[in-house]
Amino acid sequence: MFFAASTLFAIIMAVIIFNFRMKETREPVTFKKIILPPLAMSTGFLQFIFPVFHISWVEAGEAVLVGIMFSIFLIMTSKFEIRGEHVYLVRSKAFIFIIIGLFAIRLGLKWYIGSSISIFETSSLFFIVAFGMILPWRLAMLFLFVKKKNEIAL
């Protein structure tokens, strides 16, 4: 039951992320819009207060590395353009396929790993994977955004 609920939640989150990304391309990008998602997501680290969510440092490190590897695909599809005095995210045709592919890989790993460790440890691992994916992606976006803002200033 937990597995089915968490899988449904993951599907809902994937749809939300996709819709959020499509909305991002219609409005100017701001510093706040780039930095808020990882800041808001960081509250998820509070789960580690509870011993049931504890994992080893090695497992956490592996999860971060997987997240960083996944972020490379998102970074590659994040391009900005200047329109007037604003910076916009360019819609990538590959983004939907990358999101679906990353979701499928993540779901497969979850099924595989979830069969050998508790649902709580699985939750911890995949939270770290997600955070390890979003943080480098958003930092790269921030770097590109600042670069474009400097072009506008010139």
N, CA, C and O of each residue as an XYZ file, in Angstrom:
616
protein
N       0.824     -1.194      0.000
C       0.000      0.000      0.000
C       0.870      1.260      0.000
O       0.620      2.194     -0.762
N       1.916      1.280      0.879
C       2.815      2.433      0.903
C       3.497      2.622     -0.446
O       3.679      3.742     -0.924
N       3.868      1.496     -1.044
C       4.571      1.564     -2.318
C       3.678      2.151     -3.395
O       4.120      2.991     -4.180
N       2.428      1.719     -3.439
C       1.484      2.236     -4.434
C       1.222      3.722     -4.204
O       1.172      4.502     -5.156
N       1.056      4.112     -2.939
C       0.804      5.520     -2.621
C       2.004      6.380     -2.978
O       1.844      7.474     -3.520
N       3.203      5.897     -2.680
C       4.393      6.691     -2.988
C       4.621      6.770     -4.496
O       5.114      7.784     -4.989
N       4.274      5.722     -5.231
C       4.392      5.747     -6.685
C       3.402      6.740     -7.277
O       3.752      7.504     -8.177
N       2.177      6.735     -6.784
C       1.173      7.699     -7.234
C       1.634      9.121     -6.931
O       1.486     10.016     -7.763
N       2.190      9.327     -5.748
C       2.708     10.640     -5.373
C       3.822     11.065     -6.325
O       3.882     12.227     -6.725
N       4.697     10.140     -6.688
C       5.792     10.441     -7.619
C       5.248     10.843     -8.989
O       5.773     11.759     -9.621
N       4.212     10.172     -9.442
C       3.600     10.508    -10.730
C       3.002     11.914    -10.669
O       3.175     12.709    -11.593
N       2.310     12.212     -9.594
C       1.715     13.541     -9.421
C       2.809     14.606     -9.409
O       2.656     15.658    -10.029
N       3.912     14.337     -8.706
C       5.018     15.293     -8.648
C       5.640     15.500    -10.026
O       6.004     16.624    -10.373
N       5.768     14.440    -10.812
C       6.329     14.562    -12.164
C       5.444     15.462    -13.024
O       5.951     16.291    -13.779
N       4.133     15.305    -12.915
C       3.197     16.143    -13.677
C       3.300     17.596    -13.219
O       3.277     18.513    -14.040
N       3.412     17.801    -11.917
C       3.534     19.164    -11.381
C       4.821     19.816    -11.879
O       4.815     20.977    -12.286
N       5.927     19.066    -11.845
C       7.210     19.605    -12.308
C       7.127     19.981    -13.777
O       7.596     21.047    -14.177
N       6.529     19.107    -14.583
C       6.396     19.399    -16.006
C       5.571     20.666    -16.223
O       5.967     21.542    -16.993
N       4.439     20.764    -15.552
C       3.578     21.949    -15.704
C       4.285     23.209    -15.221
O       4.167     24.268    -15.837
N       5.016     23.093    -14.122
C       5.763     24.225    -13.600
C       6.792     24.694    -14.616
O       6.945     25.895    -14.841
N       7.490     23.760    -15.223
C       8.519     24.102    -16.210
C       7.893     24.778    -17.435
O       8.462     25.728    -17.974
N       6.745     24.303    -17.869
C       6.093     24.922    -19.019
C       5.650     26.354    -18.683
O       5.719     27.244    -19.531
N       5.201     26.565    -17.450
C       4.806     27.904    -17.022
C       6.025     28.822    -16.951
O       5.937     30.010    -17.263
N       7.149     28.268    -16.545
C       8.370     29.062    -16.436
C       8.775     29.697    -17.762
O       9.394     30.761    -17.775
N       8.437     29.061    -18.865
C       8.854     29.578    -20.169
C       7.992     30.750    -20.629
O       8.361     31.457    -21.566
N       6.852     30.962    -19.980
C       5.941     32.039    -20.388
C       6.153     33.331    -19.610
O       5.687     34.394    -20.018
N       6.853     33.233    -18.494
C       7.072     34.401    -17.640
C       8.564     34.669    -17.504
O       9.367     33.742    -17.606
N       8.948     35.927    -17.273
C      10.375     36.207    -17.072
C      10.910     35.448    -15.852
O      10.212     35.259    -14.856
N      12.142     35.032    -15.964
C      12.807     34.335    -14.863
C      13.321     35.381    -13.884
O      13.769     36.456    -14.283
N      13.250     35.053    -12.601
C      13.806     35.922    -11.576
C      14.700     35.092    -10.664
O      14.631     33.863    -10.645
N      15.529     35.784     -9.921
C      16.402     35.127     -8.946
C      15.560     34.273     -7.994
O      15.893     33.122     -7.713
N      14.480     34.851     -7.511
C      13.609     34.178     -6.549
C      13.012     32.893     -7.122
O      12.945     31.877     -6.430
N      12.583     32.934     -8.375
C      11.970     31.758     -8.996
C      12.971     30.627     -9.191
O      12.589     29.457     -9.230
N      14.231     30.965     -9.311
C      15.255     29.935     -9.471
C      15.630     29.329     -8.129
O      15.777     28.112     -8.014
N      15.783     30.155     -7.130
C      16.338     29.700     -5.857
C      15.298     29.119     -4.889
O      15.654     28.324     -4.020
N      14.029     29.499     -5.020
C      13.015     29.028     -4.065
C      12.767     27.507     -4.081
O      12.634     26.924     -3.005
N      12.699     26.839     -5.240
C      12.418     25.397     -5.189
C      13.393     24.579     -4.335
O      12.938     23.772     -3.524
N      14.719     24.752     -4.481
C      15.588     23.972     -3.600
C      15.505     24.402     -2.136
O      15.659     23.576     -1.236
N      15.262     25.689     -1.896
C      15.112     26.134     -0.507
C      13.875     25.507      0.128
O      13.930     25.023      1.259
N      12.766     25.515     -0.597
C      11.537     24.919     -0.078
C      11.706     23.414      0.113
O      11.243     22.842      1.100
N      12.372     22.793     -0.842
C      12.565     21.349     -0.769
C      13.484     20.947      0.385
O      13.377     19.839      0.910
N      14.380     21.845      0.775
C      15.342     21.512      1.833
C      14.662     21.195      3.167
O      15.267     20.564      4.033
N      13.423     21.625      3.335
C      12.710     21.290      4.568
C      12.511     19.781      4.703
O      12.276     19.285      5.805
N      12.604     19.058      3.601
C      12.484     17.599      3.631
C      13.573     16.924      4.442
O      13.418     15.776      4.857
N      14.678     17.632      4.672
C      15.747     17.058      5.495
C      15.310     16.878      6.946
O      15.970     16.173      7.710
N      14.212     17.505      7.324
C      13.694     17.323      8.689
C      13.271     15.877      8.948
O      13.181     15.462     10.103
N      13.012     15.107      7.893
C      12.649     13.707      8.092
C      13.747     12.943      8.825
O      13.475     11.953      9.504
N      14.988     13.407      8.687
C      16.101     12.693      9.291
C      16.179     12.871     10.808
O      17.045     12.286     11.458
N      15.292     13.662     11.360
C      15.166     13.756     12.814
C      14.704     12.410     13.363
O      15.074     12.027     14.473
N      13.908     11.706     12.596
C      13.330     10.440     13.040
C      14.227      9.270     12.641
O      14.592      9.144     11.472
N      14.581      8.425     13.584
C      15.506      7.320     13.311
C      15.060      6.377     12.194
O      15.906      5.780     11.528
N      13.769      6.232     11.977
C      13.275      5.314     10.953
C      13.741      5.727      9.550
O      13.799      4.894      8.645
N      14.071      7.006      9.371
C      14.515      7.518      8.072
C      16.034      7.511      7.908
O      16.540      7.864      6.843
N      16.761      7.116      8.945
C      18.216      7.159      8.879
C      18.768      6.141      7.879
O      18.312      5.001      7.799
N      19.759      6.594      7.126
C      20.495      5.739      6.195
C      21.980      5.986      6.450
O      22.347      6.930      7.150
N      22.822      5.142      5.886
C      24.263      5.318      6.105
C      24.780      6.484      5.270
O      24.134      6.910      4.312
N      25.951      6.994      5.645
C      26.575      8.074      4.896
C      26.935      7.619      3.480
O      26.872      8.402      2.532
N      27.309      6.353      3.352
C      27.646      5.817      2.027
C      26.412      5.833      1.130
O      26.486      6.251     -0.025
N      25.281      5.379      1.662
C      24.032      5.391      0.885
C      23.637      6.816      0.507
O      23.197      7.072     -0.614
N      23.799      7.742      1.458
C      23.472      9.146      1.182
C      24.384      9.701      0.093
O      23.923     10.413     -0.799
N      25.657      9.385      0.160
C      26.603      9.837     -0.863
C      26.277      9.282     -2.231
O      26.351      9.995     -3.232
N      25.916      8.008     -2.278
C      25.532      7.399     -3.556
C      24.283      8.070     -4.117
O      24.192      8.312     -5.321
N      23.321      8.372     -3.244
C      22.087      9.033     -3.679
C      22.385     10.420     -4.238
O      21.798     10.825     -5.241
N      23.296     11.148     -3.593
C      23.677     12.474     -4.089
C      24.317     12.346     -5.471
O      24.004     13.121     -6.375
N      25.204     11.378     -5.634
C      25.865     11.185     -6.937
C      24.867     10.839     -8.041
O      24.988     11.330     -9.164
N      23.888     10.000     -7.728
C      22.853      9.668     -8.718
C      22.066     10.930     -9.074
O      21.774     11.174    -10.245
N      21.725     11.725     -8.069
C      21.010     12.980     -8.319
C      21.810     13.926     -9.196
O      21.261     14.555    -10.100
N      23.105     14.028     -8.932
C      23.962     14.899     -9.742
C      24.013     14.401    -11.186
O      23.957     15.192    -12.127
N      24.119     13.080    -11.350
C      24.125     12.527    -12.712
C      22.814     12.848    -13.433
O      22.828     13.211    -14.610
N      21.689     12.718    -12.741
C      20.393     13.047    -13.334
C      20.307     14.535    -13.677
O      19.710     14.906    -14.688
N      20.901     15.388    -12.838
C      20.803     16.833    -13.058
C      21.487     17.270    -14.349
O      21.124     18.294    -14.928
N      22.459     16.513    -14.795
C      23.176     16.868    -16.024
C      22.200     17.011    -17.196
O      22.323     17.932    -18.004
N      21.236     16.099    -17.281
C      20.255     16.157    -18.368
C      19.374     17.395    -18.256
O      19.024     18.005    -19.267
N      19.018     17.767    -17.033
C      18.195     18.960    -16.835
C      18.996     20.221    -17.134
O      18.472     21.171    -17.715
N      20.253     20.229    -16.741
C      21.112     21.383    -17.008
C      21.273     21.579    -18.510
O      21.251     22.707    -19.002
N      21.433     20.475    -19.235
C      21.619     20.568    -20.687
C      20.400     21.151    -21.398
O      20.535     21.713    -22.484
N      19.215     21.027    -20.806
C      18.007     21.536    -21.456
C      17.592     22.913    -20.938
O      16.563     23.442    -21.358
N      18.366     23.493    -20.043
C      18.028     24.804    -19.475
C      18.804     25.901    -20.185
O      19.981     26.134    -19.909
N      18.132     26.554    -21.087
C      18.725     27.653    -21.853
C      17.888     28.913    -21.607
O      16.677     28.847    -21.395
N      18.562     30.043    -21.642
C      17.888     31.319    -21.428
C      18.047     32.209    -22.649
O      19.002     32.091    -23.417
N      17.071     33.110    -22.803
C      17.176     34.108    -23.854
C      16.701     35.440    -23.302
O      15.921     35.503    -22.352
N      17.187     36.492    -23.917
C      16.809     37.841    -23.515
C      15.699     38.315    -24.450
O      15.822     38.261    -25.674
N      14.610     38.781    -23.835
C      13.513     39.403    -24.587
C      13.260     40.765    -23.952
O      12.736     40.864    -22.843
N      13.639     41.796    -24.668
C      13.514     43.140    -24.110
C      14.471     43.302    -22.936
O      15.682     43.138    -23.081
N      13.924     43.621    -21.791
C      14.728     43.813    -20.576
C      14.628     42.623    -19.617
O      15.052     42.709    -18.465
N      14.064     41.511    -20.105
C      13.854     40.363    -19.227
C      14.546     39.123    -19.770
O      14.859     39.021    -20.956
N      14.774     38.186    -18.856
C      15.375     36.896    -19.208
C      14.275     35.842    -19.128
O      13.526     35.781    -18.153
N      14.190     35.013    -20.170
C      13.197     33.943    -20.232
C      13.883     32.593    -20.394
O      14.937     32.486    -21.020
N      13.271     31.579    -19.825
C      13.718     30.212    -20.030
C      13.192     29.747    -21.380
O      12.015     29.940    -21.685
N      14.038     29.147    -22.179
C      13.657     28.660    -23.498
C      13.068     27.260    -23.349
O      13.669     26.386    -22.724
N      11.896     27.060    -23.927
C      11.248     25.749    -23.882
C      12.059     24.765    -24.707
O      12.389     25.029    -25.863
N      12.375     23.628    -24.101
C      13.142     22.590    -24.790
C      12.206     21.453    -25.174
O      11.420     20.976    -24.356
N      12.302     21.024    -26.434
C      11.482     19.897    -26.885
C      11.904     18.603    -26.205
O      11.101     17.682    -26.057
N      13.152     18.535    -25.797
C      13.671     17.315    -25.167
C      13.263     17.200    -23.697
O      13.346     16.117    -23.117
N      12.820     18.312    -23.085
C      12.561     18.311    -21.646
C      11.548     17.255    -21.226
O      11.781     16.535    -20.255
N      10.437     17.150    -21.932
C       9.402     16.182    -21.558
C       9.947     14.760    -21.616
O       9.636     13.938    -20.755
N      10.758     14.470    -22.628
C      11.327     13.125    -22.745
C      12.347     12.857    -21.650
O      12.444     11.741    -21.140
N      13.102     13.880    -21.294
C      14.070     13.729    -20.211
C      13.356     13.513    -18.884
O      13.748     12.646    -18.104
N      12.309     14.295    -18.621
C      11.556     14.135    -17.372
C      10.933     12.740    -17.303
O      10.997     12.083    -16.264
N      10.336     12.290    -18.396
C       9.724     10.954    -18.418
C      10.791      9.880    -18.241
O      10.589      8.919    -17.499
N      11.924     10.038    -18.919
C      13.014      9.066    -18.798
C      13.576      9.008    -17.392
O      13.770      7.924    -16.842
N      13.842     10.181    -16.797
C      14.358     10.216    -15.423
C      13.341      9.628    -14.453
O      13.699      8.915    -13.516
N      12.074      9.936    -14.689
C      11.027      9.388    -13.835
C      10.985      7.857    -13.937
O      10.880      7.171    -12.920
N      11.066      7.329    -15.143
C      11.029      5.877    -15.336
C      12.232      5.199    -14.671
O      12.092      4.161    -14.024
N      13.408      5.797    -14.839
C      14.609      5.237    -14.196
C      14.466      5.285    -12.684
O      14.769      4.316    -11.988
N      14.005      6.411    -12.189
C      13.840      6.567    -10.738
C      12.807      5.574    -10.194
O      13.006      4.982     -9.133
N      11.726      5.400    -10.915
C      10.696      4.454    -10.492
C      11.221      3.019    -10.500
O      10.959      2.250     -9.576
N      11.961      2.667    -11.545
C      12.561      1.331    -11.605
C      13.525      1.089    -10.460
O      13.518      0.020     -9.848
N      14.353      2.079    -10.171
C      15.284      1.955     -9.046
C      14.534      1.834     -7.722
O      14.924      1.081     -6.830
N      13.462      2.587     -7.624
C      12.660      2.544     -6.397
C      12.060      1.149     -6.196
O      12.075      0.622     -5.084
N      11.542      0.563     -7.250
C      10.980     -0.785     -7.146
C      12.062     -1.787     -6.759
O      11.843     -2.663     -5.922
N      13.224     -1.645     -7.375
C      14.321     -2.572     -7.109
C      14.850     -2.415     -5.682
O      14.989     -3.395     -4.950
N      15.141     -1.183     -5.301
C      15.692     -0.921     -3.971
C      14.646     -1.132     -2.893
O      14.950     -1.650     -1.819
N      13.409     -0.731     -3.179
C      12.333     -0.856     -2.200
C      12.028     -2.279     -1.790
O      11.409     -2.510     -0.751
N      12.457     -3.236     -2.596
C      12.215     -4.634     -2.242
C      13.206     -5.148     -1.207
O      13.013     -6.224     -0.642
N      14.274     -4.378     -0.954
C      15.287     -4.871     -0.012
C      15.471     -3.985      1.217
O      16.130     -4.402      2.170
N      14.909     -2.775      1.225
C      14.995     -1.916      2.408
C      13.609     -1.354      2.706
O      12.696     -1.456      1.887
N      13.464     -0.762      3.884
C      12.154     -0.269      4.313
C      11.682      0.902      3.447
O      12.476      1.558      2.774
N      10.393      1.139      3.483
C       9.793      2.245      2.738
C      10.358      3.583      3.220
O      10.476      4.527      2.440
N      10.702      3.658      4.496
C      11.229      4.902      5.059
C      12.649      5.167      4.560
O      12.991      6.302      4.226
N      13.464      4.131      4.512
C      14.822      4.276      3.988
C      14.781      4.578      2.486
O      15.569      5.377      1.980
N      13.856      3.929      1.789
C      13.682      4.212      0.359
C      13.295      5.675      0.167
O      13.804      6.350     -0.727
N      12.399      6.151      1.006
C      11.981      7.556      0.958
C      13.170      8.481      1.173
O      13.322      9.476      0.463
N      14.004      8.161      2.140
C      15.186      8.970      2.420
C      16.118      9.010      1.219
O      16.581     10.076      0.813
N      16.386      7.845      0.658
C      17.288      7.764     -0.494
C      16.782      8.596     -1.665
O      17.541      9.348     -2.277
N      15.501      8.458     -1.973
C      14.980      9.141     -3.146
C      14.723     10.621     -2.915
O      14.668     11.397     -3.869
N      14.566     11.018     -1.662
C      14.552     12.449     -1.365
C      15.932     13.035     -1.659
O      16.048     14.100     -2.267
N      16.971     12.334     -1.223
C      18.340     12.812     -1.458
C      18.660     12.810     -2.947
O      19.327     13.723     -3.434
N      18.195     11.798     -3.679
C      18.384     11.793     -5.137
C      17.729     13.036     -5.742
O      18.342     13.732     -6.552
N      16.492     13.312     -5.350
C      15.768     14.462     -5.897
C      16.470     15.779     -5.538
O      16.605     16.667     -6.380
N      16.909     15.892     -4.296
C      17.598     17.118     -3.884
C      18.952     17.237     -4.590
O      19.359     18.325     -4.996
N      19.636     16.108     -4.728
C      20.904     16.089     -5.443
C      20.743     16.418     -6.916
O      21.707     16.801     -7.579
N      19.539     16.274     -7.427
C      19.241     16.611     -8.816
C      18.855     18.092     -8.940
O      19.338     18.788     -9.833
N      18.001     18.561     -8.060
C      17.484     19.924     -8.200
C      18.511     20.983     -7.824
O      18.546     22.047     -8.442
N      19.347     20.715     -6.825
C      20.292     21.743     -6.388
C      21.316     22.098     -7.470
O      21.468     23.281     -7.773
N      22.028     21.132     -8.070
C      22.970     21.522     -9.137
C      22.267     22.141    -10.347
O      22.790     23.061    -10.976
N      21.077     21.627    -10.665
C      20.321     22.165    -11.789
C      19.993     23.637    -11.554
O      20.212     24.474    -12.430
N      19.471     23.946    -10.381
C      19.090     25.320    -10.075
C      20.316     26.230     -9.921
O      20.252     27.410    -10.268
N      21.418     25.702     -9.412
C      22.641     26.498     -9.337
C      23.157     26.824    -10.737
O      23.607     27.942    -10.990
N      23.092     25.856    -11.642
C      23.489     26.095    -13.033
C      22.561     27.125    -13.667
O      23.015     28.014    -14.387
N      21.259     27.006    -13.400
C      20.308     27.985    -13.925
C      20.625     29.378    -13.388
O      20.560     30.362    -14.125
N      20.965     29.457    -12.115
C      21.288     30.742    -11.507
C      22.514     31.356    -12.174
O      22.532     32.551    -12.467
N      23.526     30.550    -12.409
C      24.733     31.021    -13.090
C      24.389     31.567    -14.478
O      24.831     32.655    -14.845
N      23.604     30.811    -15.246
C      23.217     31.247    -16.592
C      22.340     32.507    -16.548
O      22.473     33.398    -17.387
N      21.453     32.564    -15.569
C      20.574     33.720    -15.403
C      21.385     34.980    -15.127
O      21.159     36.017    -15.751
N      22.325     34.891    -14.196
C      23.154     36.047    -13.855
C      23.966     36.488    -15.072
O      24.148     37.683    -15.303
N      24.442     35.538    -15.832
C      25.193     35.847    -17.059
C      24.320     36.648    -18.038
O      24.774     37.640    -18.610
N      23.072     36.215    -18.226
C      22.157     36.931    -19.118
C      21.789     38.302    -18.566
O      21.679     39.263    -19.328
N      21.598     38.407    -17.253
C      21.268     39.698    -16.646
C      22.427     40.676    -16.847
O      22.214     41.868    -17.070
N      23.656     40.158    -16.765
C      24.822     41.016    -17.012
C      24.873     41.474    -18.461
O      25.305     42.593    -18.736
N      24.440     40.629    -19.391
C      24.372     41.029    -20.803
C      23.374     42.172    -20.982
O      23.624     43.101    -21.751
N      22.251     42.109    -20.280
C      21.250     43.170    -20.350
C      21.825     44.463    -19.804
O      21.596     45.535    -20.363
N      22.574     44.363    -18.709
C      23.144     45.552    -18.073
C      24.149     46.256    -18.976
O      24.323     47.472    -18.901
N      24.810     45.476    -19.833
C      25.777     46.088    -20.749
C      25.036     46.796    -21.837
O      25.655     47.385    -22.724
